[in-house]
């Protein structure tokens, strides 16, 4: 599984590196990178929103069918299928549009969490050798979570800073050109005076870096609550899902507290941009607007079909009607 997401991360890493190469600031690069990815995924997001709104539009009719055929599941399913076919709605139409963006989102995470192999595209064995060399230094401990050890290595190299010292330590893993490239990359992690390589847990609960897990929690829970409000007619969440709306932001805040701030920064930016996108799409493709557009198209189609029917002048028919009326008199 990690290899699959690592592959996606490697592809998306080229986009992230291109943004960094132009801007020379990793924080700003994440913002540009996230906007680009959101634009690429926009067709999927539109299709998903339209599918949600389309299903919500059928809510009243579905309820009537359940009340009428609630005791006959076979008949209920048959009538439901007829309803979907008549309205042109696919009940599973949003599945693919949900899976594809999720795969890409995980790929983005791997691009951010593995900056040396997936963004700089250095040899993975060389990176692992460098990590082993740092772990062998007495008294120095890298992040225990293997997922974030590349960022820890990047942080270590930025703290040392001297290419000659790093060359003596990593001479067998990285060339002098690669070491200078890594140092240039690490130098771009200072955004607005904040070190994105810093780990909040290492600076204490009352440091300024605690804002990263706090904002991570607020942005995630806020985006989900506002999305539910925007799509109040399309998102009927069961009790277990409502619980997860709280659990996921809490988990993300806990992880953000123990990993480099760059990862939390990406989560925050992604949640905020996703929130703006959801609000816009919720307005453009609301159930009411889709219903109005559907009725307008239906009326236009009826007028078009009526216009195609040729006019037939039938005077004899009129004469027969008149004669019949006279005889009745």
N, C-alpha and C positions, 0 to 999 in steps of 0.2 A: 504493500500500500504506500509506504514511504517513497519507493522508487517512482510510482505513478505520479504522486503529487510533486515529487522532486523534479520530474520531467516537465510538468506544467510550470513549476517554479523557475526552472532553467529558461524556458521560453519567455516567460514574463520578465525574467531578470534582464533580458536584453532591452526591454522597454524601460525598466527602472534605471539601468546603466546609461541609456541614451539621455534620459531626463537629467541624471546626475552630471553627465558629461557637459551638458549645455548650461546647467544652473550652478554646479559645483557646491550644492548644499543639499544634504540628504533629506532634511525635513521638507523643504520646498519641493524636492523631487518626488517625495511620497504624495504630496498634494496633487502635483501635475499628473503623476502616474495613476493615481486613483481616479481622477477625472477622465483620463483617457480610457481606462478600463470600463468605467461606468458608461461612457459613450458607446463603446464597443458592445456592451451588454444591453444597451437601450432597447433594441428590437425585442429581446427576450423579456425585458421588464414590461414593455408595452403589451406584449402578447399575454403575459401572466396577469396583468391588471385587467385586461379586457375579458380574459377567461373568468376571473373572479367576479367582475361586474355582471357578466352574462349569466353566471350561475345564480347570482343574487337576484337578478331580474326574474328568474323563474321560481323564486322562493314561495310566492303566494300560490302558484299553480301546483307546485310540488306538495305543499301543505294540504291542498284540496284533494289531491290524489291519495295521499297517505290516509286522510280521514275517510275517503270513500272505499279504498281497497286495503286498508290496514290489516285485515284478517286474511288476505290472500296475497302472499308475497310474490307468487309467480305473476299474477295479474298486475300487481303494482309495478313490478319491474318492467313488464311488457308496456304498460302505459307510460312509464317514465322514459323508456327508450323512444316511444313514439313522440313524446314531448320534446326530447332532445333533438330528434331528427327534424321535427317541424320547426323548431326555433333555431336550428343550425348550431347547437351547442354540443361540444364534446366534454363529457364529465371529467375525462382524464387529460384534457387538453393542456392543463397547466403543469403536468408532471415533468415533461422534458424541459420546459422553460424554467423549472425550479432546479433540476438536477445540473444542467449545464452551467448556470451561474455559480452554483455551489462548488463545482469542481474547479472553476476558475478562481473563486475566492480562496479556496484552499491552496491553489497554486500561488496566488499572490502572497499568502502567509509564508509559504516556503521560500519565496523570493526574498522576503524581508528577514526571515529568521535565519537563512543560510546565505549571508551576503557574499562570502568568499567563493563558494562553489556555484551558486545560482545567479549571482549578480556580476561578480568579477569573472566568473567561470574559470577559476583556478582548478588545477588537478586535485581531485578529492583525496587521493592518497597523500599528496603533499600537505594538504590542509590537516589531515589526520595525524601526520607525522609531526607537524608543528604543534598541534594541540597536545600530543603526547610529550613533546619536549617541554612545554610550559608546565604541564602537570607534574613533570619530574623535578621542577625547581623546588627546593626545600622551602617550606613555609608559604608557598603560593598555592591557592586553591581556586580553580575555575568554577564556573557555574556547574552545579551537580547535574542539572538537567542537560542531557546530551543534545537536545534540540537547540539550545541557545549557546553552545560552546563556541560556535564560529563567531558570534558577536562578542563573546568574552575574549576570544583570541584577538579580534580586531581592537577591542578596548585595551588589551595588554600591549599590543604593538604601538598603539597611539600613546600610551603612558611612557613607554621606553623612548620612542621618537627617534632615536639615533640609528640611522641605516647601518653603520658599521657594527654596532652592538647587536642589532637584529641579524645582520649577516653572519656574525660568529655563532649565534644561537640557532638560526634557521638556514644556514648555508647549504645544507643537504636537501632542504625542503623547497626553498624559494630562491630564485635568482635575484640579483641586485635590482634588476628592472622590476620584477614582481614586488619586491619589498617597497620600493619607492612608489609603485602604483597603489599598494595597500595603504601606505602612509598618506598619500594624497586623498584616497577614499575616506580614510578615518578622519582626516581633517575637516571633512564636510559634514560631520555629525553634530557640529555646534550650530544650532538653529535658534536665533533670537536670544543668544546667551545661555541656552540650555544644552547640556550634553546629552544627546540621545543615546549614548552608550552607557549612561549611568543606570544603575539598578536601584530602584526606590528602597528596597529592603536593606541595602547596604548603607544608606544615608539616614535611616531612622524614620520612625513614624511621623515625626513632627518637622521633617524637612520639606522643602518646597516640592521635592519630587513625589510626595504623596499625592499631589494633584493629578498625576497621571492615572493611577488606579481610580481615584475619585471621579475624574472626568470620563474615564472609560466606563464606569458604572452608570453615571448619569446620562451619557450619550447613548448607551445601548438601551437602557430602560426607557429613556425619554423618546427615542426614535420608535420603539415598539408601541408605547402607549399612544403616541400621536398617530402612528400608522393605523392603529386600531380605531382611533376616533375618525380619521379621514375615511377609512373603509368600514365604518360601523355597520353598514348594511351587507358587507361582503365577508366579514370575518366573524363567524360565530364560533368562539373558542370554547371547548369543553373545559371542565375544571382542571384537569391535569395540565392542559396547555397553558392555562392562566398561571399555574404554579411555575411552569418552566420559564414564563416571561420574567419572573423574578430571579429564578435560579441561574439562568445563563448570564445575566449581567453581574451577579454576585461572583460567579466563577471567573468571568473575564476580569473583574477587578482584583480578585485574589491572584490570578496569574500575572496580571500587569504589575503587581507589587513585587514580584520575585523575578522578573525578566527585565532586560534592558528597555529603556523608555522608548526606543525606536519602534518596538512591536506594539506597545500601547498607543503610541502616536498614530500608527497606521489604523488601529482599530477605531480610534476616535474620529479620525478624518473620514474613514469609510462609513461610519455610522451617521455622521453629520451630512455627508454628501448623499448617502442613501435616503436619509430622511427628507431632504429637499426634493429629491427625485420622486419619492413616494407621494409627497404632497401635490406636486405638479401633475403627476399621472393620475392621482386620485380625483383631481378636479377635471382633467381632460377626459377621463374614461370612467366617470361615475355611472352607477346603474341608471340614474335618471336621464343622463345625457345619451347613454347607449340606447335606452328605451325610446327616447324621442327620435333619435336618428333612425332606429329600426322602423318605427311607425311612419316616419317621413318617407323612407325608402319603399315601404309597403304601399303607401298611398300613391307614390309616384309610379310604382309598377302597375297598380290598378288602372290609373289613368292611361298609362302607356298601352296596356292590353285593350282597354276600351277604344282607344284611338285606332287600333289595328282592325277592329271589327267594321266591315264595310257597311255603309248606309244603304238600305234597300227600300226603294219607294214602292209601295203596294196599294195602288188606288182601288183595285178590285176588292181587296179586303175591306177597305173603308166603305165601299158601296154595299157590300153584303151586310155589314154591321148596320148601316142606315136602313136598308130594306127590312131587316129583322126587327128593328125598333118600330118601324111604321106598322108592320103586321101586328105587333103586340098592342099598338094603340087601337 
